[in-house]
Amino acid sequence: MKLTIITPDKLAFEGPVTAVTVPGSAGSFQILKDHAAIVSTLEDGKVIIKNNNDEQVIIIKGGVVEVKENNIIVLAEGIAEA
């Protein structure tokens, strides 16, 4: 799968992933290979990116996620600075 995280001012992440957990408006949910097509709003929270045994966390400030044909696009309103 390919994940892209974009904010209004920069590309925050782009690359292959094996799983992604996003902070959906109705609760966090995980996206795995061959997930059904979906568009969902996102709350402020952690996007947990897994690629095999590697894990990375990006904290977003709301946004929208679109999943279609193993392409995941997160349009985030902003990224919280760590």
Secondary structure, DSSP 8 states (H G I E B T S, - for coil): -EEEEE-SS-EEEEEE-SEEEEEETTEEEEEETT---EEEEE-SEEEEEEETTEEEEEEE-SEEEEEETTEEEEEES-B---
